[in-house]
Amino acid sequence: MKIRRRRHSDETFIEFVAQRSGRLIAHAELLCGQHEQARDIVQTVLVRAYQRWRHIEHDDPYGYVHRAVTNAVTDWWRTAQQRHEQPVGELPDQPATPENTVEDRRALLAALDRLTSRERTIVVLRYLDDCSERDTAEALGVSLGTVKSTCSRALRKLRVVLTDEPPPTGHSDAGPMTARWSN
């Protein structure tokens, strides 16, 4: 009987990976800015998720793995800073996806590179993964106010980078990012 359950769990895990791994890799890449590193992170998280699959498959497996990927990228940043690693200057050419063009993706990654790790993570979770402020705060273990202020600061920076606007002189409200980045 265990063999049947395990086989069923294996099949659901394989189906999950086939359906969701692309989105998880895209999420990780937006957070860390490096495609190959994002693939490695997602692979590591999926190996760990497989070991717990029968416990998580009936709840919210995507939410569980999505948060694990976010946490793994955060851990990667911390260890990279300890090792004094520097990201490469040029990203390898990537095929265009139906949602955006290669130029849009490069511009987005370049703009995100101008943000701090925390700002980048909050922007990705809020606007590219459509998480609420509360969900973002909970996922990162920070206060709601930290999410709001960090997001506001990051969006101001992105507006300057993406639109070539001069930096604002006064305080401005942080609105949603340009529509071409929202999906």
C-alpha positions, -999 to 999 in steps of 0.1 A, spaced: 0 0 0 29 24 7 42 18 -28 9 31 -42 9 62 -21 45 69 -29 39 64 -66 9 87 -64 30 113 -46 58 110 -71 33 116 -99 18 147 -83 53 160 -76 64 154 -112 32 172 -124 39 201 -100 74 205 -112 63 204 -148 37 231 -143 54 254 -118 92 252 -121 93 278 -149 75 303 -128 96 295 -98 128 300 -118 116 333 -131 107 344 -96 142 334 -83 159 351 -113 140 383 -106 152 382 -70 188 373 -75 194 386 -111 213 356 -123 195 329 -144 218 300 -137 219 308 -99 181 310 -100 179 275 -116 203 261 -89 183 276 -61 150 263 -74 165 228 -80 178 228 -44 144 239 -31 126 213 -52 148 185 -38 140 196 -3 103 199 -12 103 164 -27 115 150 6 84 166 24 60 163 -6 34 140 10 31 165 39 28 196 17 10 184 -15 -25 187 0 -21 222 15 -6 249 -7 25 233 -24 31 263 -46 30 288 -17 53 266 3 78 262 -25 75 299 -35 83 310 0 112 285 2 127 299 -30 124 335 -16 141 323 16 168 304 -3 176 335 -24 179 356 8 202 330 22 223 330 -10 227 368 -7 238 365 29 264 339 21 275 358 -11 282 389 9 303 369 34 323 355 5 325 389 -11 312 377 -45 304 402 -72 277 396 -98 288 394 -135 284 425 -156 268 409 -186 238 385 -185 238 357 -211 213 360 -239 179 346 -229 151 336 -253 121 359 -253 91 347 -234 55 354 -245 50 378 -217 79 402 -225 107 408 -248 144 402 -243 149 440 -242 122 444 -215 137 416 -194 172 431 -197 159 466 -188 140 452 -158 170 431 -145 193 461 -150 168 484 -131 164 458 -103 202 456 -100 202 492 -89 182 483 -58 194 469 -25 186 432 -18 157 441 5 143 466 -20 146 442 -48 129 414 -29 100 436 -18 94 449 -53 95 415 -68 71 401 -43 47 430 -44 45 438 -81 58 409 -100 44 381 -78 13 402 -68 17 396 -31 -1 420 -7 19 442 16 9 420 45 19 388 27 52 403 17 59 414 53 50 380 66 72 362 40 102 383 48 96 385 85 96 423 86 69 448 97 43 462 74 58 496 77 91 483 66 75 469 34 57 502 27 87 525 32 111 502 14 87 498 -15 82 535 -18 120 541 -18 126 513 -44 98 525 -67 113 560 -67 146 546 -77 131 525 -104 111 554 -118 144 573 -122 162 544 -138 133 533 -161 120 567 -172 152 588 -170 133 612 -148 153 634 -125 151 623 -89 121 639 -71 129 668 -48 100 662 -24 82 632 -11 60 614 -36 36 585 -33 47 551 -46 24 540 -74 23 507 -92 51 499 -116 47 504 -154 22 480 -169 48 462 -190 66 450 -158 35 437 -140 33 403 -156 
